[in-house]
Amino acid sequence: MTKNSPDAGGPAFYSLADAAWILGVDRDEVSRAIRVGTLRAERRRSRLVISAAELRRVLDGGAR
C-alpha cells in the first residue's frame, strides 16, 4: 500500500535550527517570529518544534 501524500517520508516537525536553515534566516529570527506570533510552534517532548505545514505556509507567502 502506498501513501499518496506529496511529502510522504519527510519529517512532520523541524527543530528551530532546521527551520532557520530552510527559511534562510538566523535561528534568532525564528525565535523572534515565534515570540511575536508570526510563526507557530509547539512543544514536543519539551522541545520547541515547527510543523512542516507551518513552514509551507510561511514559504508560500505567510497567509493565515
KEKE-3310 file (N, C-alpha, C; in steps of 0.2 Angstrom, whole numbers, plus 5000, padded with zeros to 4 digits):
npx = (5004:5003:5007:4999:5003:5010:5022:5027:5036:5045:5050:5039:5040:5051:5066:5071:5083:5084:5073:5076:5087:5080:5072:5081:5086:5093:5094:5090:5080:5070:5066:5062:5051:5042:5040:5033:5022:5021:5026:5020:5023:5026:5027:5036:5039:5046:5053:5054:5046:5043:5030:5029:5019:5017:5029:5028:5017:5022:5033:5025:5020:5015:5001:4988)
npy = (4994:5011:5028:5042:5055:5071:5074:5063:5053:5063:5074:5077:5087:5101:5106:5122:5126:5119:5124:5137:5136:5131:5142:5151:5160:5167:5158:5165:5174:5166:5162:5174:5177:5167:5171:5184:5179:5177:5165:5149:5138:5122:5113:5098:5084:5092:5100:5114:5114:5116:5114:5105:5109:5122:5128:5127:5135:5148:5149:5149:5162:5167:5168:5167)
npz = (5000:4996:5000:4996:4998:4995:5002:5008:5019:5023:5037:5050:5059:5063:5070:5078:5073:5061:5054:5053:5044:5033:5030:5027:5036:5052:5067:5078:5072:5069:5082:5087:5078:5082:5095:5093:5087:5073:5068:5070:5083:5093:5108:5109:5118:5127:5119:5108:5092:5075:5064:5048:5040:5044:5040:5026:5025:5028:5018:5007:5007:5019:5022:5033)
capx = (5000:5007:5005:4998:5004:5016:5028:5027:5043:5048:5049:5032:5041:5058:5069:5072:5089:5082:5068:5080:5091:5075:5069:5086:5087:5096:5090:5087:5075:5065:5064:5058:5045:5038:5038:5028:5016:5021:5027:5018:5027:5023:5031:5035:5044:5049:5057:5050:5047:5039:5027:5031:5014:5018:5034:5025:5013:5027:5036:5020:5018:5013:4994:4984)
capy = (5000:5017:5034:5047:5062:5074:5075:5056:5051:5069:5075:5081:5093:5103:5110:5129:5127:5116:5129:5143:5134:5130:5148:5155:5166:5165:5155:5171:5177:5161:5163:5181:5176:5163:5176:5189:5176:5176:5158:5145:5132:5118:5109:5090:5081:5098:5104:5118:5112:5119:5108:5105:5113:5129:5130:5128:5141:5154:5149:5151:5169:5168:5170:5163)
capz = (5000:4995:5003:4991:5001:4992:5006:5011:5020:5026:5044:5051:5063:5062:5075:5076:5068:5054:5051:5051:5038:5027:5028:5025:5041:5058:5072:5082:5069:5070:5089:5087:5074:5087:5101:5091:5084:5066:5066:5076:5086:5098:5112:5108:5122:5130:5113:5103:5085:5070:5059:5041:5037:5046:5036:5020:5025:5028:5012:5002:5007:5025:5023:5038)
cpx = (5004:5004:5004:4999:5011:5022:5029:5035:5047:5046:5042:5034:5049:5060:5070:5078:5087:5077:5071:5084:5086:5073:5075:5088:5091:5091:5086:5080:5069:5062:5060:5051:5040:5035:5033:5022:5016:5022:5024:5022:5024:5028:5030:5041:5049:5054:5052:5052:5042:5036:5029:5025:5015:5024:5032:5021:5017:5030:5031:5018:5016:5006:4991:4978)
cpy = (5006:5023:5039:5054:5065:5074:5068:5055:5057:5070:5079:5087:5095:5107:5117:5130:5124:5121:5135:5142:5134:5137:5153:5161:5163:5162:5160:5174:5172:5161:5169:5180:5172:5167:5181:5186:5175:5169:5154:5139:5128:5115:5101:5088:5086:5102:5108:5116:5116:5114:5110:5110:5120:5132:5131:5134:5148:5154:5151:5158:5171:5170:5165:5161)
cpz = (5000:4998:4997:4993:4997:4996:5011:5013:5023:5033:5045:5055:5062:5068:5073:5072:5061:5050:5049:5044:5032:5025:5026:5030:5047:5063:5077:5079:5069:5077:5090:5084:5079:5092:5099:5088:5076:5063:5072:5077:5091:5102:5111:5112:5125:5125:5109:5096:5081:5065:5052:5037:5038:5042:5029:5019:5024:5021:5006:5002:5014:5027:5028:5036)
residu = (MET:THR:LYS:ASN:SER:PRO:ASP:ALA:GLY:GLY:PRO:ALA:PHE:TYR:SER:LEU:ALA:ASP:ALA:ALA:TRP:ILE:LEU:GLY:VAL:ASP:ARG:ASP:GLU:VAL:SER:ARG:ALA:ILE:ARG:VAL:GLY:THR:LEU:ARG:ALA:GLU:ARG:ARG:ARG:SER:ARG:LEU:VAL:ILE:SER:ALA:ALA:GLU:LEU:ARG:ARG:VAL:LEU:ASP:GLY:GLY:ALA:ARG)
# end
